[in-house]
């Protein structure tokens, strides 16, 4: 939601900065819980290591490619709004996928 507020009020520095601060705090709060998932959903040993490696790989890859994507979108459309919408959608989809993990699979 704060992503959308930041995009909608991009012309107002104070509101956009407050919204982006809220987004950043929410993402930082969820990081510790996110890293617990591979070992919490019945992965152990090599499977847990592979799960953590995949999470790390995707995180590093997105951190590398996202600035290029936003720059490319900005060059093509003369606005970075679409890039920010993609980032907001990816965070929403990730949260929805985490919420789909069945309670019975976690911490058996």
N, C-alpha and C positions, 0 to 999 in steps of 0.2 A: 504494500500500500504506500509506503514512504517513497518507493521508487517512482510511483505514479505522481505523487505530490511534487517530487523534485523535478520531474519532467514538465508537469503542468505549470509550475511556478519558476521555470528556469530564468525568467526575466527579473525575478525578485531574488536578489542574492541571499538575503537573510533567511527567507523561507526555504529556498533550495538547499542552503547549507545545513539548516536544522534537519530537514528531511534526509539528506545524505548522512548526517551524523547518526540519526536513528537507524538507518539502513546498516551502517558500519557496525554500530553497537550490537544490533540483532545478529548479524553474521558472525561477529567475534564470539558472542555468547554461545552460539550453536556449534562452534568448531569442536569443543571438547566432547560434546555428546555425539557428534558425527563420527569422530575417530573411534568411539567405543563400539560402533555397529558391527564391523567385521567379526570381532570375537564374540559379540553378544548373540549373533544369529547362528549358532551351532557350528561355526568355523573354528577349527583348532589346528595347531601345528602348521604344516605347509599351506593348508587352505587359508588359514587366517593371515599368514604372511603374504600370500598371493592377493587376498582381498585388500589388505592394507596397501600393497604395491599398486593395485589398480586404482584405488582411491587417490593415491599420491600422483600417479601418472596423469590421471584426468585433471586433477587440480593444477598440476604444473603446466600441462598442455593448454588448459583454458587461460591460465594466467599469462602465458606467452602469446597466445593467438588473439585474445580479446582486444588488446589495444590496437593491433593491426586491423581487426574487423571494424572497430569503431572508427578508426581513421579512414578506412576504405569507404564505409557507409557515409561518413562526413564529406569525403571528396565527391561521391556520386550524388548525394542528395542535398549537400550544403547544410546538413543538420545532423546532430548526433542523437536525436531523439529515438530513431529506429534502433540504434545500437543499445541504447539504454532500455528500450522495451524488450529487446532480446535478452539482456541480462536479467531483467525483472522476471521474464517468463521462465528462464532457466532456473532461477532460485525458487520460483513457485512450483515448477515441475519436480525439482529435487525434494522440496518439502513434502509434496504430495506422494512421491515414491517412498519416502521414509515413513510416512503415516500409513502406507499400505502394508508394512511389515506386520505380520500377524503377531499378536501378543503371545501366542503359544510358542513361537519360535525364539523369543528373546529370553535369555538367561534360564535355560532349562537346567 
